[in-house]
Amino acid sequence: MRTTSGHLFLSGDLPLELKELQESLSIADQITNLKEIGLIIEDEALAASFLNDVSYYRFVKAYSLGLKAKNGKFNKGVTFKQLMELYLFNANFRQLLFGQIEHIEVNLRCRVSNYFSTTYGALSYSDSSLFADADYHAAFMNDMEEEIIRNKRAPFIRNFQENYIDGRIPLYALVEICSFGTLSKFFKNLKNYDKKAVAKSYKLRAGKSEGSQTGSVNKKKC
């Protein structure tokens, strides 16, 4: 509980003094502050150029973990260049990783929608009897309605709504606007034999979790 005097009480403990927000620092002041807390900066021009592109807070808070003592000062010998190289390694790794994740995501959207649409029909995703859990399906449908509203100005959404009977959006188009979390919700609620059929296209097997309507995908044993 916070008092009017600015103290914070935690479950009967002694009050903790709340800190005041620090003023924003210029890049020159940021460099000065880093040097004061023990970071070795050999090339201040390089540091200034870098901090002009990457925020001080993002850089220091995320990439100094494990490199500072409890007193808030950097461990002896830690340099700005080391932190910068760590940041650049992470940025490059993320770019490589996200490219592969995007490939997997696009592929999964395609295979799930192709299987379901050709097996049951492109508009059958609204039929709760085709899914394992009706309540989970209702939550999925609510998510999809929100996605459609959010993307109502997209040309292909407007095309289906304005030029087709009932204005309903087929699954093969819906998967292009739904979040990966919503797609996961759709897949998890498929009946087990449908999940197995999708998994089979990846040479995987779909397993059913104990006591759960949702399933998981596992590597196929040789």
C-alpha positions in Angstrom: 0.0 0.0 0.0 1.3 3.5 -0.9 0.9 6.3 1.6 0.3 10.0 0.7 3.9 10.7 1.7 5.2 8.5 -1.0 6.2 5.4 1.0 5.3 1.9 0.0 4.4 -0.7 2.6 4.7 -4.5 1.8 2.7 -6.9 4.0 3.6 -5.1 7.3 7.2 -4.6 6.5 9.0 -1.3 7.0 8.2 1.3 4.4 10.3 1.4 1.2 11.3 4.8 -0.1 10.2 5.3 -3.7 12.7 6.6 -6.1 12.2 9.7 -8.2 12.5 9.4 -12.0 15.8 10.5 -13.4 16.0 13.3 -15.9 16.8 12.3 -19.5 20.5 12.4 -20.3 22.1 13.8 -23.4 24.3 11.3 -25.3 27.4 13.1 -23.9 25.9 12.7 -20.4 25.1 9.0 -21.1 28.8 8.4 -21.9 29.9 10.2 -18.8 27.5 8.2 -16.7 28.7 4.9 -18.1 32.3 5.8 -17.4 31.3 6.8 -13.8 29.8 3.3 -13.2 33.0 1.6 -14.4 32.4 0.9 -18.1 35.6 1.3 -20.2 35.0 3.5 -23.2 38.0 3.7 -25.5 36.4 5.4 -28.4 33.8 8.0 -27.3 33.0 8.9 -30.9 32.0 5.3 -31.6 30.0 5.2 -28.4 28.2 8.4 -29.2 27.3 7.2 -32.7 26.0 3.9 -31.4 23.9 5.5 -28.6 22.4 7.8 -31.2 20.9 4.6 -32.9 20.2 2.4 -29.9 18.6 3.7 -26.8 20.7 3.9 -23.7 18.0 2.1 -21.6 17.7 -0.8 -24.1 21.4 -1.1 -24.4 22.5 -0.9 -20.8 19.6 -2.6 -19.0 19.4 -5.6 -21.3 23.1 -6.2 -22.2 24.8 -5.5 -18.9 23.0 -8.4 -17.1 25.7 -10.4 -15.3 28.3 -7.8 -15.9 27.5 -5.5 -12.9 28.2 -5.9 -9.2 25.4 -5.4 -6.6 26.6 -1.8 -6.2 25.5 -1.0 -9.8 29.0 -0.7 -11.1 30.4 -2.7 -14.0 32.8 -5.5 -13.3 36.4 -4.7 -13.8 37.6 -4.8 -17.4 34.1 -4.6 -19.1 34.2 -2.4 -22.1 31.7 -0.5 -24.2 32.9 -2.4 -27.3 32.1 -5.8 -25.6 28.6 -4.7 -24.9 28.2 -3.3 -28.4 29.4 -6.6 -29.9 27.0 -8.5 -27.7 24.2 -6.3 -28.9 25.1 -6.7 -32.6 25.5 -10.5 -32.2 22.0 -10.7 -30.7 20.5 -8.4 -33.4 22.0 -10.5 -36.2 21.0 -13.8 -34.6 17.4 -12.5 -34.2 17.3 -11.6 -37.9 18.4 -15.1 -38.9 16.1 -16.8 -36.4 13.0 -14.7 -37.3 13.5 -15.5 -41.0 13.3 -19.2 -40.2 10.3 -18.7 -37.9 8.5 -16.8 -40.6 9.1 -19.6 -43.0 7.7 -22.2 -40.6 4.7 -19.9 -39.7 3.7 -19.3 -43.4 4.1 -23.0 -44.1 1.9 -24.1 -41.1 -0.8 -21.5 -42.0 -0.9 -23.0 -45.5 -1.0 -26.7 -44.5 -3.6 -26.3 -41.7 -6.0 -24.2 -44.0 -5.4 -26.5 -47.0 -6.2 -29.6 -45.0 -9.3 -28.3 -43.2 -10.7 -26.5 -46.2 -10.4 -29.4 -48.6 -11.7 -31.9 -46.0 -14.6 -29.9 -44.6 -15.1 -26.8 -46.7 -13.6 -23.3 -46.6 -16.4 -22.0 -44.4 -16.7 -25.0 -42.1 -14.4 -23.5 -39.4 -17.6 -22.0 -37.9 -19.1 -25.5 -37.2 -18.3 -26.3 -33.6 -19.1 -30.0 -34.1 -15.9 -30.3 -36.1 -13.8 -29.4 -33.1 -13.0 -31.1 -29.8 -14.3 -28.4 -27.4 -17.2 -26.1 -28.2 -16.3 -23.5 -25.6 -12.7 -23.3 -27.0 -14.2 -23.0 -30.5 -16.4 -20.1 -29.4 -13.3 -18.3 -28.1 -11.6 -18.9 -31.4 -14.5 -17.5 -33.3 -14.5 -14.4 -31.1 -10.8 -14.0 -31.8 -11.5 -14.3 -35.5 -14.3 -11.7 -35.4 -11.9 -9.3 -33.8 -9.2 -10.0 -36.4 -11.7 -9.4 -39.2 -12.8 -6.0 -37.7 -9.2 -5.1 -37.2 -8.4 -5.8 -40.9 -11.7 -4.7 -42.4 -9.9 -2.3 -44.7 -7.7 -4.9 -46.2 -8.6 -5.3 -49.9 -9.1 -9.0 -49.8 -11.3 -8.8 -46.7 -13.5 -6.1 -48.3 -13.7 -8.2 -51.5 -15.2 -11.2 -49.7 -17.5 -9.1 -47.6 -18.8 -7.0 -50.5 -18.9 -9.4 -53.4 -19.8 -12.8 -52.0 -23.0 -14.3 -50.6 -23.2 -13.7 -46.8 -19.8 -11.9 -46.9 -18.1 -14.6 -45.0 -14.3 -15.0 -45.1 -13.0 -18.5 -46.2 -10.4 -20.1 -43.9 -7.7 -19.9 -46.5 -8.0 -16.1 -46.3 -8.6 -15.9 -42.6 -5.3 -17.6 -41.8 -3.5 -14.7 -43.5 -4.8 -12.2 -40.9 -5.0 -14.2 -37.7 -2.3 -14.1 -35.2 -0.1 -17.2 -34.8 -1.6 -17.6 -31.3 -5.1 -17.8 -32.8 -3.9 -20.3 -35.4 -2.5 -22.4 -32.6 -5.8 -22.2 -30.8 -7.5 -23.5 -34.0 -5.0 -26.4 -34.4 -5.1 -27.4 -30.7 -8.9 -27.7 -30.9 -9.0 -29.9 -33.9 -10.1 -33.5 -33.3 -7.2 -35.9 -32.8 -7.5 -37.6 -36.2 -7.4 -34.1 -37.9 -4.3 -33.1 -36.0 -2.7 -36.4 -37.0 -3.5 -35.7 -40.7 -1.8 -32.3 -40.5 1.2 -33.7 -38.5 1.6 -36.6 -41.1 2.4 -34.0 -43.8 5.5 -33.1 -41.7 6.3 -36.8 -40.9 5.3 -36.1 -37.3 2.7 -37.6 -35.0 0.1 -35.7 -33.0 -0.2 -36.8 -29.4 -3.1 -36.2 -27.1 -2.3 -34.7 -23.7 -3.5 -36.5 -20.6 -6.9 -35.2 -19.5 -6.9 -32.5 -22.1 -8.9 -31.8 -25.3 -5.8 -30.2 -26.9 -3.0 -32.1 -28.4 0.7 -31.7 -29.0 2.9 -32.5 -32.0 5.9 -34.8 -31.5 8.7 -36.1 -33.6 7.8 -39.4 -35.2 9.8 -42.3 -33.8 11.8 -44.3 -36.4 
